[in-house]
Amino acid sequence: MVKKFNEVGLREQKIINLLLQGYENPEIARELDIAERTVKAHFNRMFRRFGIRGGIKRVKLATMLYKKQLWSERQQDFEAHSSPQTDVSAYAK
């Protein structure tokens, strides 16, 4: 389902961030100083790109992107904690 996630443009990233904060289309349009129909066009493009269909598209998109964000953060945490420790000063007395 998550196709071309890395191909989200800067404007779409801003729209996604506002969506995840609970903004509605008119609020997103005002915040980004663009027309509401431009916001809708961005959403429709993302829905097609990610293969999202059905009645609650915004919720599906937000859920998918939120899960992707959590997964990315967990991956970063795992990589940070799984690297070998080279500091041996903790063992010195």
PDB file of N, CA, C and O in Angstrom:
ATOM      1  N   MET A   1       0.813  -1.200   0.000  1.00  0.00           N
ATOM      2  CA  MET A   1       0.000   0.000   0.000  1.00  0.00           C
ATOM      3  C   MET A   1       0.857   1.266   0.000  1.00  0.00           C
ATOM      4  O   MET A   1       0.487   2.251  -0.638  1.00  0.00           O
ATOM      5  N   VAL A   2       1.989   1.262   0.696  1.00  0.00           N
ATOM      6  CA  VAL A   2       2.829   2.444   0.777  1.00  0.00           C
ATOM      7  C   VAL A   2       3.771   2.456  -0.422  1.00  0.00           C
ATOM      8  O   VAL A   2       4.884   1.932  -0.367  1.00  0.00           O
ATOM      9  N   LYS A   3       3.300   3.065  -1.501  1.00  0.00           N
ATOM     10  CA  LYS A   3       4.096   3.178  -2.700  1.00  0.00           C
ATOM     11  C   LYS A   3       4.606   4.595  -2.812  1.00  0.00           C
ATOM     12  O   LYS A   3       3.894   5.542  -2.478  1.00  0.00           O
ATOM     13  N   LYS A   4       5.828   4.752  -3.277  1.00  0.00           N
ATOM     14  CA  LYS A   4       6.386   6.061  -3.588  1.00  0.00           C
ATOM     15  C   LYS A   4       6.324   7.014  -2.399  1.00  0.00           C
ATOM     16  O   LYS A   4       6.158   8.218  -2.590  1.00  0.00           O
ATOM     17  N   PHE A   5       6.451   6.502  -1.184  1.00  0.00           N
ATOM     18  CA  PHE A   5       6.369   7.363   0.001  1.00  0.00           C
ATOM     19  C   PHE A   5       7.469   8.415  -0.019  1.00  0.00           C
ATOM     20  O   PHE A   5       7.252   9.562   0.370  1.00  0.00           O
ATOM     21  N   ASN A   6       8.653   8.014  -0.478  1.00  0.00           N
ATOM     22  CA  ASN A   6       9.781   8.938  -0.477  1.00  0.00           C
ATOM     23  C   ASN A   6       9.651  10.014  -1.548  1.00  0.00           C
ATOM     24  O   ASN A   6      10.442  10.958  -1.572  1.00  0.00           O
ATOM     25  N   GLU A   7       8.663   9.886  -2.436  1.00  0.00           N
ATOM     26  CA  GLU A   7       8.477  10.861  -3.494  1.00  0.00           C
ATOM     27  C   GLU A   7       7.485  11.953  -3.115  1.00  0.00           C
ATOM     28  O   GLU A   7       7.010  12.675  -3.992  1.00  0.00           O
ATOM     29  N   VAL A   8       7.164  12.088  -1.853  1.00  0.00           N
ATOM     30  CA  VAL A   8       6.259  13.142  -1.395  1.00  0.00           C
ATOM     31  C   VAL A   8       7.028  14.454  -1.435  1.00  0.00           C
ATOM     32  O   VAL A   8       8.107  14.576  -0.855  1.00  0.00           O
ATOM     33  N   GLY A   9       6.450  15.439  -2.134  1.00  0.00           N
ATOM     34  CA  GLY A   9       7.101  16.737  -2.282  1.00  0.00           C
ATOM     35  C   GLY A   9       7.026  17.575  -1.016  1.00  0.00           C
ATOM     36  O   GLY A   9       6.345  17.219  -0.055  1.00  0.00           O
ATOM     37  N   LEU A  10       7.732  18.682  -1.035  1.00  0.00           N
ATOM     38  CA  LEU A  10       7.781  19.574   0.135  1.00  0.00           C
ATOM     39  C   LEU A  10       6.397  20.100   0.495  1.00  0.00           C
ATOM     40  O   LEU A  10       6.031  20.122   1.670  1.00  0.00           O
ATOM     41  N   ARG A  11       5.617  20.527  -0.514  1.00  0.00           N
ATOM     42  CA  ARG A  11       4.270  21.039  -0.245  1.00  0.00           C
ATOM     43  C   ARG A  11       3.405  19.937   0.354  1.00  0.00           C
ATOM     44  O   ARG A  11       2.658  20.178   1.303  1.00  0.00           O
ATOM     45  N   GLU A  12       3.504  18.714  -0.205  1.00  0.00           N
ATOM     46  CA  GLU A  12       2.718  17.601   0.319  1.00  0.00           C
ATOM     47  C   GLU A  12       3.147  17.256   1.735  1.00  0.00           C
ATOM     48  O   GLU A  12       2.309  16.889   2.559  1.00  0.00           O
ATOM     49  N   GLN A  13       4.441  17.368   2.036  1.00  0.00           N
ATOM     50  CA  GLN A  13       4.907  17.121   3.404  1.00  0.00           C
ATOM     51  C   GLN A  13       4.265  18.116   4.369  1.00  0.00           C
ATOM     52  O   GLN A  13       3.857  17.747   5.470  1.00  0.00           O
ATOM     53  N   LYS A  14       4.178  19.378   3.949  1.00  0.00           N
ATOM     54  CA  LYS A  14       3.555  20.393   4.806  1.00  0.00           C
ATOM     55  C   LYS A  14       2.075  20.088   5.012  1.00  0.00           C
ATOM     56  O   LYS A  14       1.556  20.219   6.120  1.00  0.00           O
ATOM     57  N   ILE A  15       1.403  19.681   3.941  1.00  0.00           N
ATOM     58  CA  ILE A  15      -0.016  19.332   4.033  1.00  0.00           C
ATOM     59  C   ILE A  15      -0.201  18.139   4.961  1.00  0.00           C
ATOM     60  O   ILE A  15      -1.114  18.127   5.786  1.00  0.00           O
ATOM     61  N   ILE A  16       0.660  17.141   4.830  1.00  0.00           N
ATOM     62  CA  ILE A  16       0.594  15.951   5.682  1.00  0.00           C
ATOM     63  C   ILE A  16       0.788  16.329   7.145  1.00  0.00           C
ATOM     64  O   ILE A  16       0.051  15.860   8.013  1.00  0.00           O
ATOM     65  N   ASN A  17       1.775  17.173   7.421  1.00  0.00           N
ATOM     66  CA  ASN A  17       2.018  17.594   8.808  1.00  0.00           C
ATOM     67  C   ASN A  17       0.790  18.288   9.395  1.00  0.00           C
ATOM     68  O   ASN A  17       0.432  18.050  10.549  1.00  0.00           O
ATOM     69  N   LEU A  18       0.151  19.139   8.607  1.00  0.00           N
ATOM     70  CA  LEU A  18      -1.049  19.825   9.094  1.00  0.00           C
ATOM     71  C   LEU A  18      -2.205  18.841   9.260  1.00  0.00           C
ATOM     72  O   LEU A  18      -2.978  18.949  10.212  1.00  0.00           O
ATOM     73  N   LEU A  19      -2.325  17.891   8.347  1.00  0.00           N
ATOM     74  CA  LEU A  19      -3.357  16.854   8.468  1.00  0.00           C
ATOM     75  C   LEU A  19      -3.178  16.087   9.778  1.00  0.00           C
ATOM     76  O   LEU A  19      -4.147  15.843  10.496  1.00  0.00           O
ATOM     77  N   LEU A  20      -1.942  15.711  10.083  1.00  0.00           N
ATOM     78  CA  LEU A  20      -1.669  14.948  11.303  1.00  0.00           C
ATOM     79  C   LEU A  20      -1.906  15.775  12.563  1.00  0.00           C
ATOM     80  O   LEU A  20      -2.056  15.218  13.651  1.00  0.00           O
ATOM     81  N   GLN A  21      -1.941  17.096  12.423  1.00  0.00           N
ATOM     82  CA  GLN A  21      -2.258  17.974  13.556  1.00  0.00           C
ATOM     83  C   GLN A  21      -3.759  18.233  13.664  1.00  0.00           C
ATOM     84  O   GLN A  21      -4.209  18.937  14.567  1.00  0.00           O
ATOM     85  N   GLY A  22      -4.533  17.658  12.734  1.00  0.00           N
ATOM     86  CA  GLY A  22      -5.979  17.775  12.811  1.00  0.00           C
ATOM     87  C   GLY A  22      -6.592  18.901  11.991  1.00  0.00           C
ATOM     88  O   GLY A  22      -7.780  19.194  12.131  1.00  0.00           O
ATOM     89  N   TYR A  23      -5.797  19.532  11.141  1.00  0.00           N
ATOM     90  CA  TYR A  23      -6.321  20.627  10.324  1.00  0.00           C
ATOM     91  C   TYR A  23      -7.267  20.095   9.251  1.00  0.00           C
ATOM     92  O   TYR A  23      -7.069  19.000   8.724  1.00  0.00           O
ATOM     93  N   GLU A  24      -8.291  20.875   8.934  1.00  0.00           N
ATOM     94  CA  GLU A  24      -9.213  20.593   7.829  1.00  0.00           C
ATOM     95  C   GLU A  24      -8.714  21.331   6.587  1.00  0.00           C
ATOM     96  O   GLU A  24      -7.843  22.195   6.681  1.00  0.00           O
ATOM     97  N   ASN A  25      -9.273  20.984   5.421  1.00  0.00           N
ATOM     98  CA  ASN A  25      -8.822  21.585   4.163  1.00  0.00           C
ATOM     99  C   ASN A  25      -8.796  23.119   4.181  1.00  0.00           C
ATOM    100  O   ASN A  25      -7.796  23.708   3.771  1.00  0.00           O
ATOM    101  N   PRO A  26      -9.871  23.786   4.646  1.00  0.00           N
ATOM    102  CA  PRO A  26      -9.830  25.262   4.651  1.00  0.00           C
ATOM    103  C   PRO A  26      -8.703  25.816   5.532  1.00  0.00           C
ATOM    104  O   PRO A  26      -8.073  26.817   5.190  1.00  0.00           O
ATOM    105  N   GLU A  27      -8.459  25.158   6.658  1.00  0.00           N
ATOM    106  CA  GLU A  27      -7.388  25.595   7.561  1.00  0.00           C
ATOM    107  C   GLU A  27      -6.011  25.370   6.933  1.00  0.00           C
ATOM    108  O   GLU A  27      -5.115  26.203   7.065  1.00  0.00           O
ATOM    109  N   ILE A  28      -5.856  24.244   6.256  1.00  0.00           N
ATOM    110  CA  ILE A  28      -4.587  23.952   5.573  1.00  0.00           C
ATOM    111  C   ILE A  28      -4.345  25.005   4.494  1.00  0.00           C
ATOM    112  O   ILE A  28      -3.236  25.520   4.349  1.00  0.00           O
ATOM    113  N   ALA A  29      -5.398  25.315   3.743  1.00  0.00           N
ATOM    114  CA  ALA A  29      -5.280  26.312   2.680  1.00  0.00           C
ATOM    115  C   ALA A  29      -4.850  27.665   3.246  1.00  0.00           C
ATOM    116  O   ALA A  29      -3.955  28.313   2.704  1.00  0.00           O
ATOM    117  N   ARG A  30      -5.490  28.087   4.336  1.00  0.00           N
ATOM    118  CA  ARG A  30      -5.123  29.370   4.954  1.00  0.00           C
ATOM    119  C   ARG A  30      -3.683  29.335   5.468  1.00  0.00           C
ATOM    120  O   ARG A  30      -2.918  30.275   5.253  1.00  0.00           O
ATOM    121  N   GLU A  31      -3.326  28.264   6.134  1.00  0.00           N
ATOM    122  CA  GLU A  31      -1.984  28.151   6.723  1.00  0.00           C
ATOM    123  C   GLU A  31      -0.887  28.218   5.656  1.00  0.00           C
ATOM    124  O   GLU A  31       0.163  28.824   5.871  1.00  0.00           O
ATOM    125  N   LEU A  32      -1.143  27.589   4.505  1.00  0.00           N
ATOM    126  CA  LEU A  32      -0.133  27.535   3.445  1.00  0.00           C
ATOM    127  C   LEU A  32      -0.332  28.607   2.376  1.00  0.00           C
ATOM    128  O   LEU A  32       0.427  28.681   1.409  1.00  0.00           O
ATOM    129  N   ASP A  33      -1.357  29.431   2.559  1.00  0.00           N
ATOM    130  CA  ASP A  33      -1.670  30.505   1.616  1.00  0.00           C
ATOM    131  C   ASP A  33      -1.859  29.980   0.189  1.00  0.00           C
ATOM    132  O   ASP A  33      -1.276  30.488  -0.768  1.00  0.00           O
ATOM    133  N   ILE A  34      -2.701  28.935   0.086  1.00  0.00           N
ATOM    134  CA  ILE A  34      -3.055  28.358  -1.209  1.00  0.00           C
ATOM    135  C   ILE A  34      -4.575  28.175  -1.242  1.00  0.00           C
ATOM    136  O   ILE A  34      -5.240  28.259  -0.209  1.00  0.00           O
ATOM    137  N   ALA A  35      -5.109  27.927  -2.420  1.00  0.00           N
ATOM    138  CA  ALA A  35      -6.549  27.727  -2.562  1.00  0.00           C
ATOM    139  C   ALA A  35      -6.951  26.373  -1.978  1.00  0.00           C
ATOM    140  O   ALA A  35      -6.176  25.417  -1.996  1.00  0.00           O
ATOM    141  N   GLU A  36      -8.173  26.314  -1.463  1.00  0.00           N
ATOM    142  CA  GLU A  36      -8.665  25.047  -0.906  1.00  0.00           C
ATOM    143  C   GLU A  36      -8.706  23.952  -1.973  1.00  0.00           C
ATOM    144  O   GLU A  36      -8.450  22.786  -1.673  1.00  0.00           O
ATOM    145  N   ARG A  37      -9.024  24.316  -3.204  1.00  0.00           N
ATOM    146  CA  ARG A  37      -9.055  23.299  -4.260  1.00  0.00           C
ATOM    147  C   ARG A  37      -7.656  22.760  -4.556  1.00  0.00           C
ATOM    148  O   ARG A  37      -7.515  21.626  -5.013  1.00  0.00           O
ATOM    149  N   THR A  38      -6.617  23.566  -4.300  1.00  0.00           N
ATOM    150  CA  THR A  38      -5.239  23.089  -4.450  1.00  0.00           C
ATOM    151  C   THR A  38      -4.932  22.048  -3.384  1.00  0.00           C
ATOM    152  O   THR A  38      -4.267  21.049  -3.659  1.00  0.00           O
ATOM    153  N   VAL A  39      -5.415  22.281  -2.169  1.00  0.00           N
ATOM    154  CA  VAL A  39      -5.255  21.300  -1.086  1.00  0.00           C
ATOM    155  C   VAL A  39      -5.932  19.993  -1.484  1.00  0.00           C
ATOM    156  O   VAL A  39      -5.354  18.915  -1.337  1.00  0.00           O
ATOM    157  N   LYS A  40      -7.158  20.095  -1.989  1.00  0.00           N
ATOM    158  CA  LYS A  40      -7.898  18.902  -2.416  1.00  0.00           C
ATOM    159  C   LYS A  40      -7.165  18.174  -3.531  1.00  0.00           C
ATOM    160  O   LYS A  40      -7.127  16.944  -3.551  1.00  0.00           O
ATOM    161  N   ALA A  41      -6.584  18.926  -4.457  1.00  0.00           N
ATOM    162  CA  ALA A  41      -5.838  18.312  -5.562  1.00  0.00           C
ATOM    163  C   ALA A  41      -4.628  17.546  -5.030  1.00  0.00           C
ATOM    164  O   ALA A  41      -4.328  16.450  -5.502  1.00  0.00           O
ATOM    165  N   HIS A  42      -3.933  18.124  -4.046  1.00  0.00           N
ATOM    166  CA  HIS A  42      -2.785  17.434  -3.438  1.00  0.00           C
ATOM    167  C   HIS A  42      -3.244  16.135  -2.767  1.00  0.00           C
ATOM    168  O   HIS A  42      -2.613  15.090  -2.927  1.00  0.00           O
ATOM    169  N   PHE A  43      -4.342  16.210  -2.018  1.00  0.00           N
ATOM    170  CA  PHE A  43      -4.860  15.009  -1.367  1.00  0.00           C
ATOM    171  C   PHE A  43      -5.240  13.951  -2.392  1.00  0.00           C
ATOM    172  O   PHE A  43      -4.889  12.781  -2.233  1.00  0.00           O
ATOM    173  N   ASN A  44      -5.950  14.346  -3.438  1.00  0.00           N
ATOM    174  CA  ASN A  44      -6.360  13.374  -4.454  1.00  0.00           C
ATOM    175  C   ASN A  44      -5.155  12.721  -5.124  1.00  0.00           C
ATOM    176  O   ASN A  44      -5.178  11.525  -5.415  1.00  0.00           O
ATOM    177  N   ARG A  45      -4.113  13.492  -5.366  1.00  0.00           N
ATOM    178  CA  ARG A  45      -2.882  12.944  -5.943  1.00  0.00           C
ATOM    179  C   ARG A  45      -2.251  11.927  -4.994  1.00  0.00           C
ATOM    180  O   ARG A  45      -1.800  10.868  -5.429  1.00  0.00           O
ATOM    181  N   MET A  46      -2.219  12.247  -3.700  1.00  0.00           N
ATOM    182  CA  MET A  46      -1.641  11.317  -2.725  1.00  0.00           C
ATOM    183  C   MET A  46      -2.501  10.067  -2.587  1.00  0.00           C
ATOM    184  O   MET A  46      -1.973   8.963  -2.456  1.00  0.00           O
ATOM    185  N   PHE A  47      -3.831  10.232  -2.616  1.00  0.00           N
ATOM    186  CA  PHE A  47      -4.715   9.066  -2.540  1.00  0.00           C
ATOM    187  C   PHE A  47      -4.424   8.109  -3.687  1.00  0.00           C
ATOM    188  O   PHE A  47      -4.316   6.900  -3.484  1.00  0.00           O
ATOM    189  N   ARG A  48      -4.296   8.658  -4.898  1.00  0.00           N
ATOM    190  CA  ARG A  48      -3.995   7.808  -6.065  1.00  0.00           C
ATOM    191  C   ARG A  48      -2.623   7.172  -5.928  1.00  0.00           C
ATOM    192  O   ARG A  48      -2.461   5.981  -6.189  1.00  0.00           O
ATOM    193  N   ARG A  49      -1.635   7.959  -5.520  1.00  0.00           N
ATOM    194  CA  ARG A  49      -0.261   7.465  -5.411  1.00  0.00           C
ATOM    195  C   ARG A  49      -0.161   6.302  -4.419  1.00  0.00           C
ATOM    196  O   ARG A  49       0.537   5.320  -4.673  1.00  0.00           O
ATOM    197  N   PHE A  50      -0.861   6.421  -3.297  1.00  0.00           N
ATOM    198  CA  PHE A  50      -0.770   5.404  -2.256  1.00  0.00           C
ATOM    199  C   PHE A  50      -1.861   4.343  -2.371  1.00  0.00           C
ATOM    200  O   PHE A  50      -1.932   3.440  -1.538  1.00  0.00           O
ATOM    201  N   GLY A  51      -2.708   4.441  -3.389  1.00  0.00           N
ATOM    202  CA  GLY A  51      -3.742   3.439  -3.611  1.00  0.00           C
ATOM    203  C   GLY A  51      -4.851   3.462  -2.573  1.00  0.00           C
ATOM    204  O   GLY A  51      -5.417   2.420  -2.244  1.00  0.00           O
ATOM    205  N   ILE A  52      -5.165   4.644  -2.055  1.00  0.00           N
ATOM    206  CA  ILE A  52      -6.193   4.773  -1.017  1.00  0.00           C
ATOM    207  C   ILE A  52      -7.543   5.008  -1.679  1.00  0.00           C
ATOM    208  O   ILE A  52      -7.703   5.930  -2.479  1.00  0.00           O
ATOM    209  N   ARG A  53      -8.513   4.163  -1.334  1.00  0.00           N
ATOM    210  CA  ARG A  53      -9.876   4.272  -1.868  1.00  0.00           C
ATOM    211  C   ARG A  53     -10.866   4.193  -0.729  1.00  0.00           C
ATOM    212  O   ARG A  53     -10.528   3.767   0.375  1.00  0.00           O
ATOM    213  N   GLY A  54     -12.084   4.604  -1.001  1.00  0.00           N
ATOM    214  CA  GLY A  54     -13.133   4.467   0.003  1.00  0.00           C
ATOM    215  C   GLY A  54     -13.505   5.800   0.611  1.00  0.00           C
ATOM    216  O   GLY A  54     -12.984   6.851   0.240  1.00  0.00           O
ATOM    217  N   GLY A  55     -14.422   5.722   1.553  1.00  0.00           N
ATOM    218  CA  GLY A  55     -15.045   6.915   2.101  1.00  0.00           C
ATOM    219  C   GLY A  55     -14.200   7.739   3.046  1.00  0.00           C
ATOM    220  O   GLY A  55     -14.362   8.958   3.108  1.00  0.00           O
ATOM    221  N   ILE A  56     -13.319   7.120   3.772  1.00  0.00           N
ATOM    222  CA  ILE A  56     -12.579   7.866   4.799  1.00  0.00           C
ATOM    223  C   ILE A  56     -11.106   7.984   4.398  1.00  0.00           C
ATOM    224  O   ILE A  56     -10.205   7.580   5.133  1.00  0.00           O
ATOM    225  N   LYS A  57     -10.898   8.540   3.233  1.00  0.00           N
ATOM    226  CA  LYS A  57      -9.553   8.618   2.652  1.00  0.00           C
ATOM    227  C   LYS A  57      -8.575   9.391   3.534  1.00  0.00           C
ATOM    228  O   LYS A  57      -7.432   8.968   3.711  1.00  0.00           O
ATOM    229  N   ARG A  58      -9.019  10.525   4.091  1.00  0.00           N
ATOM    230  CA  ARG A  58      -8.110  11.327   4.913  1.00  0.00           C
ATOM    231  C   ARG A  58      -7.647  10.552   6.139  1.00  0.00           C
ATOM    232  O   ARG A  58      -6.479  10.625   6.521  1.00  0.00           O
ATOM    233  N   VAL A  59      -8.554   9.819   6.749  1.00  0.00           N
ATOM    234  CA  VAL A  59      -8.200   9.026   7.925  1.00  0.00           C
ATOM    235  C   VAL A  59      -7.216   7.914   7.529  1.00  0.00           C
ATOM    236  O   VAL A  59      -6.235   7.662   8.229  1.00  0.00           O
ATOM    237  N   LYS A  60      -7.490   7.269   6.418  1.00  0.00           N
ATOM    238  CA  LYS A  60      -6.595   6.213   5.946  1.00  0.00           C
ATOM    239  C   LYS A  60      -5.203   6.768   5.660  1.00  0.00           C
ATOM    240  O   LYS A  60      -4.199   6.164   6.037  1.00  0.00           O
ATOM    241  N   LEU A  61      -5.145   7.917   4.995  1.00  0.00           N
ATOM    242  CA  LEU A  61      -3.858   8.531   4.681  1.00  0.00           C
ATOM    243  C   LEU A  61      -3.124   8.918   5.957  1.00  0.00           C
ATOM    244  O   LEU A  61      -1.937   8.625   6.104  1.00  0.00           O
ATOM    245  N   ALA A  62      -3.817   9.570   6.877  1.00  0.00           N
ATOM    246  CA  ALA A  62      -3.189   9.992   8.129  1.00  0.00           C
ATOM    247  C   ALA A  62      -2.689   8.785   8.915  1.00  0.00           C
ATOM    248  O   ALA A  62      -1.589   8.813   9.467  1.00  0.00           O
ATOM    249  N   THR A  63      -3.491   7.728   8.966  1.00  0.00           N
ATOM    250  CA  THR A  63      -3.099   6.523   9.698  1.00  0.00           C
ATOM    251  C   THR A  63      -1.867   5.888   9.067  1.00  0.00           C
ATOM    252  O   THR A  63      -0.926   5.516   9.767  1.00  0.00           O
ATOM    253  N   MET A  64      -1.876   5.766   7.744  1.00  0.00           N
ATOM    254  CA  MET A  64      -0.756   5.164   7.046  1.00  0.00           C
ATOM    255  C   MET A  64       0.521   5.965   7.279  1.00  0.00           C
ATOM    256  O   MET A  64       1.571   5.390   7.565  1.00  0.00           O
ATOM    257  N   LEU A  65       0.438   7.278   7.158  1.00  0.00           N
ATOM    258  CA  LEU A  65       1.617   8.119   7.316  1.00  0.00           C
ATOM    259  C   LEU A  65       2.095   8.155   8.760  1.00  0.00           C
ATOM    260  O   LEU A  65       3.299   8.200   9.015  1.00  0.00           O
ATOM    261  N   TYR A  66       1.163   8.136   9.705  1.00  0.00           N
ATOM    262  CA  TYR A  66       1.536   8.110  11.117  1.00  0.00           C
ATOM    263  C   TYR A  66       2.268   6.815  11.446  1.00  0.00           C
ATOM    264  O   TYR A  66       3.278   6.829  12.151  1.00  0.00           O
ATOM    265  N   LYS A  67       1.757   5.691  10.933  1.00  0.00           N
ATOM    266  CA  LYS A  67       2.429   4.409  11.160  1.00  0.00           C
ATOM    267  C   LYS A  67       3.810   4.408  10.526  1.00  0.00           C
ATOM    268  O   LYS A  67       4.762   3.893  11.112  1.00  0.00           O
ATOM    269  N   LYS A  68       3.926   4.978   9.340  1.00  0.00           N
ATOM    270  CA  LYS A  68       5.220   5.069   8.658  1.00  0.00           C
ATOM    271  C   LYS A  68       6.188   5.906   9.481  1.00  0.00           C
ATOM    272  O   LYS A  68       7.365   5.565   9.600  1.00  0.00           O
ATOM    273  N   GLN A  69       5.693   7.003  10.049  1.00  0.00           N
ATOM    274  CA  GLN A  69       6.522   7.860  10.883  1.00  0.00           C
ATOM    275  C   GLN A  69       6.978   7.115  12.134  1.00  0.00           C
ATOM    276  O   GLN A  69       8.153   7.178  12.497  1.00  0.00           O
ATOM    277  N   LEU A  70       6.058   6.407  12.799  1.00  0.00           N
ATOM    278  CA  LEU A  70       6.427   5.634  13.987  1.00  0.00           C
ATOM    279  C   LEU A  70       7.456   4.574  13.651  1.00  0.00           C
ATOM    280  O   LEU A  70       8.422   4.381  14.390  1.00  0.00           O
ATOM    281  N   TRP A  71       7.250   3.881  12.531  1.00  0.00           N
ATOM    282  CA  TRP A  71       8.187   2.829  12.122  1.00  0.00           C
ATOM    283  C   TRP A  71       9.573   3.436  11.885  1.00  0.00           C
ATOM    284  O   TRP A  71      10.581   2.864  12.299  1.00  0.00           O
ATOM    285  N   SER A  72       9.620   4.580  11.225  1.00  0.00           N
ATOM    286  CA  SER A  72      10.886   5.243  10.944  1.00  0.00           C
ATOM    287  C   SER A  72      11.592   5.638  12.235  1.00  0.00           C
ATOM    288  O   SER A  72      12.802   5.453  12.367  1.00  0.00           O
ATOM    289  N   GLU A  73      10.833   6.184  13.190  1.00  0.00           N
ATOM    290  CA  GLU A  73      11.419   6.581  14.467  1.00  0.00           C
ATOM    291  C   GLU A  73      11.928   5.364  15.236  1.00  0.00           C
ATOM    292  O   GLU A  73      13.000   5.422  15.838  1.00  0.00           O
ATOM    293  N   ARG A  74      11.181   4.274  15.225  1.00  0.00           N
ATOM    294  CA  ARG A  74      11.613   3.054  15.915  1.00  0.00           C
ATOM    295  C   ARG A  74      12.871   2.485  15.272  1.00  0.00           C
ATOM    296  O   ARG A  74      13.766   2.001  15.965  1.00  0.00           O
ATOM    297  N   GLN A  75      12.936   2.545  13.929  1.00  0.00           N
ATOM    298  CA  GLN A  75      14.119   2.068  13.221  1.00  0.00           C
ATOM    299  C   GLN A  75      15.332   2.873  13.641  1.00  0.00           C
ATOM    300  O   GLN A  75      16.398   2.309  13.887  1.00  0.00           O
ATOM    301  N   GLN A  76      15.180   4.200  13.726  1.00  0.00           N
ATOM    302  CA  GLN A  76      16.285   5.065  14.127  1.00  0.00           C
ATOM    303  C   GLN A  76      16.712   4.770  15.557  1.00  0.00           C
ATOM    304  O   GLN A  76      17.908   4.717  15.846  1.00  0.00           O
ATOM    305  N   ASP A  77      15.751   4.578  16.454  1.00  0.00           N
ATOM    306  CA  ASP A  77      16.071   4.236  17.843  1.00  0.00           C
ATOM    307  C   ASP A  77      16.810   2.908  17.918  1.00  0.00           C
ATOM    308  O   ASP A  77      17.794   2.779  18.646  1.00  0.00           O
ATOM    309  N   PHE A  78      16.340   1.931  17.171  1.00  0.00           N
ATOM    310  CA  PHE A  78      16.965   0.616  17.168  1.00  0.00           C
ATOM    311  C   PHE A  78      18.402   0.711  16.678  1.00  0.00           C
ATOM    312  O   PHE A  78      19.309   0.131  17.275  1.00  0.00           O
ATOM    313  N   GLU A  79      18.606   1.448  15.582  1.00  0.00           N
ATOM    314  CA  GLU A  79      19.951   1.593  15.032  1.00  0.00           C
ATOM    315  C   GLU A  79      20.867   2.328  16.005  1.00  0.00           C
ATOM    316  O   GLU A  79      22.050   2.005  16.111  1.00  0.00           O
ATOM    317  N   ALA A  80      20.329   3.307  16.707  1.00  0.00           N
ATOM    318  CA  ALA A  80      21.137   4.065  17.660  1.00  0.00           C
ATOM    319  C   ALA A  80      21.541   3.208  18.857  1.00  0.00           C
ATOM    320  O   ALA A  80      22.644   3.355  19.383  1.00  0.00           O
ATOM    321  N   HIS A  81      20.650   2.312  19.290  1.00  0.00           N
ATOM    322  CA  HIS A  81      20.938   1.497  20.461  1.00  0.00           C
ATOM    323  C   HIS A  81      21.638   0.187  20.137  1.00  0.00           C
ATOM    324  O   HIS A  81      22.170  -0.464  21.036  1.00  0.00           O
ATOM    325  N   SER A  82      21.647  -0.206  18.887  1.00  0.00           N
ATOM    326  CA  SER A  82      22.257  -1.491  18.551  1.00  0.00           C
ATOM    327  C   SER A  82      23.682  -1.338  18.052  1.00  0.00           C
ATOM    328  O   SER A  82      24.345  -2.338  17.777  1.00  0.00           O
ATOM    329  N   SER A  83      24.176  -0.100  17.926  1.00  0.00           N
ATOM    330  CA  SER A  83      25.560   0.072  17.491  1.00  0.00           C
ATOM    331  C   SER A  83      26.490  -0.321  18.633  1.00  0.00           C
ATOM    332  O   SER A  83      26.179  -0.078  19.799  1.00  0.00           O
ATOM    333  N   PRO A  84      27.616  -0.920  18.308  1.00  0.00           N
ATOM    334  CA  PRO A  84      28.528  -1.380  19.363  1.00  0.00           C
ATOM    335  C   PRO A  84      29.088  -0.220  20.180  1.00  0.00           C
ATOM    336  O   PRO A  84      29.413   0.838  19.643  1.00  0.00           O
ATOM    337  N   GLN A  85      29.191  -0.436  21.462  1.00  0.00           N
ATOM    338  CA  GLN A  85      29.753   0.569  22.361  1.00  0.00           C
ATOM    339  C   GLN A  85      31.269   0.512  22.281  1.00  0.00           C
ATOM    340  O   GLN A  85      31.873  -0.543  22.477  1.00  0.00           O
ATOM    341  N   THR A  86      31.878   1.656  21.990  1.00  0.00           N
ATOM    342  CA  THR A  86      33.340   1.698  21.930  1.00  0.00           C
ATOM    343  C   THR A  86      33.911   2.416  23.143  1.00  0.00           C
ATOM    344  O   THR A  86      35.127   2.443  23.332  1.00  0.00           O
ATOM    345  N   ASP A  87      33.060   2.988  23.953  1.00  0.00           N
ATOM    346  CA  ASP A  87      33.507   3.706  25.138  1.00  0.00           C
ATOM    347  C   ASP A  87      33.683   2.707  26.272  1.00  0.00           C
ATOM    348  O   ASP A  87      32.705   2.180  26.801  1.00  0.00           O
ATOM    349  N   VAL A  88      34.923   2.452  26.640  1.00  0.00           N
ATOM    350  CA  VAL A  88      35.194   1.471  27.705  1.00  0.00           C
ATOM    351  C   VAL A  88      35.424   2.166  29.043  1.00  0.00           C
ATOM    352  O   VAL A  88      35.757   1.502  30.025  1.00  0.00           O
ATOM    353  N   SER A  89      35.257   3.462  29.105  1.00  0.00           N
ATOM    354  CA  SER A  89      35.491   4.182  30.371  1.00  0.00           C
ATOM    355  C   SER A  89      34.516   3.757  31.451  1.00  0.00           C
ATOM    356  O   SER A  89      34.817   3.882  32.637  1.00  0.00           O
ATOM    357  N   ALA A  90      33.354   3.258  31.063  1.00  0.00           N
ATOM    358  CA  ALA A  90      32.369   2.797  32.057  1.00  0.00           C
ATOM    359  C   ALA A  90      32.881   1.572  32.810  1.00  0.00           C
ATOM    360  O   ALA A  90      32.442   1.301  33.928  1.00  0.00           O
ATOM    361  N   TYR A  91      33.793   0.843  32.212  1.00  0.00           N
ATOM    362  CA  TYR A  91      34.327  -0.368  32.855  1.00  0.00           C
ATOM    363  C   TYR A  91      35.554  -0.076  33.709  1.00  0.00           C
ATOM    364  O   TYR A  91      35.954  -0.918  34.514  1.00  0.00           O
ATOM    365  N   ALA A  92      36.147   1.075  33.554  1.00  0.00           N
ATOM    366  CA  ALA A  92      37.359   1.410  34.315  1.00  0.00           C
ATOM    367  C   ALA A  92      36.979   1.794  35.741  1.00  0.00           C
ATOM    368  O   ALA A  92      35.942   2.419  35.968  1.00  0.00           O
ATOM    369  N   LYS A  93      37.814   1.421  36.687  1.00  0.00           N
ATOM    370  CA  LYS A  93      37.554   1.765  38.089  1.00  0.00           C
ATOM    371  C   LYS A  93      38.539   2.756  38.592  1.00  0.00           C
ATOM    372  O   LYS A  93      38.471   3.160  39.753  1.00  0.00           O
TER     373      LYS A  93
END
